[in-house]
């Protein structure tokens, strides 16, 4: 089944994710407009998770006998996509500054400072 409205929504959400990574919204001078834009753009990632979960578990419910296979296949696909984009980001984006910077991945330091 084709879900055109969800595809359109995912396209718009992908633009929101790009604006997050490009730090476009924090440069807006008007505080109220900036705050509203930030609230809207930060809905992108949670909504992607919701769409992914819906389609993954929809397959599980429609074919319970192949649930384990469907979940494994989905995780492998997600893992491959993550790895590909991680490599692209690390080499092309971070590599332009004279080396690969992983400071954005130091979650353990962020958690330690809470």
N, C-alpha and C positions, 0 to 999 in steps of 0.2 A: 504494500500500500504506500502511496506517495503522500507525504505530509508537507505540502508547499508552505503553509504558514509557519511551521516549525523550522523549515529550511531558511526562510526569510528571517525569522527571529534569530537563528544561529548566525546568520551573516551579519546582522546588526550587532549582535553580542560580540562577534569577532572584532568588529571595529572598536567596540568599547575596550576590549582587551588591548588592542593596539594603542589606544589613547592612554591606558594605564601605563604601559611600558615606555611610551614616549614622553610622559609627564607633561601632557598638553593642558589638562584641566587645572593643575595647580598654578599655572601662569595667568589664569583669569583674574582680573583685578577686583571685580565686584564680588564681595564675600558670599552673599546669598546665592548668586548664580553659580559660583564655584562650588559651594556646598551641595547644591541641588544636582549639579553635573556629576560630582564625585559619588553621591548616593546612587545615581542612576548607573554610572559606569561600573561600580563595584557589585552590581547585581549579576554581571556577566558570568563570572566563574561559577557561582552557586547554581545559576540556571543551566549552565552546561552540564553540571553534575546531575541536576534533576532530569534533563532530557536523556542523558546517557543511562541513568538508572531506569527510567521509564521504558526505553527501548530494549535494554538488556533483560529486565525482568518480565517484559511483555513476551519475549521469546521463551523465557523459562516457563511462564504460565501456559503458553500455547503448546509447548512441547515438553512436558515435565520429564519424560523419559530421557531426553537429551539435555537436561538442564546443566549437568556438570560439564558436558562438552561445550555447550554454548557459552557458559561463563569462562571456561578456560580459553576458548577462542577469542572472546572479547578482551580478556586481560592480555593475551599475547598481542593482539592488534593495538591496544592502548600502549603497551610496552614498546612496541616497534615505533609507533608514532612519537612517543616521548623521547626515545633514544635518537631518532633521526633529527628531531627539532632541537634536542639538547646539543647534538654535535654541530648542527648549523649555527645555533646561537653562540656556542663556545668558540668556534673557529672563525666565523665571519664577523659576528657582532663584537664580542669581547676581544677577539684577536687583533682588531684594528688598533687597539691602544698599546700595542707592543707586547702583548702577552695575554694569556687567558686569566681572567679575574673571577674568582669564585666567591667573592665577598657576599654576594646576594644569596649564597647557599648556606651560610653559616647559621643555620637555625638553632644549633645547640647554644651559641652565644646569646642569641635573642632569648631563648628559654631560660638561660642561667640568670639573665638580668631582670627577670620578672619579679 
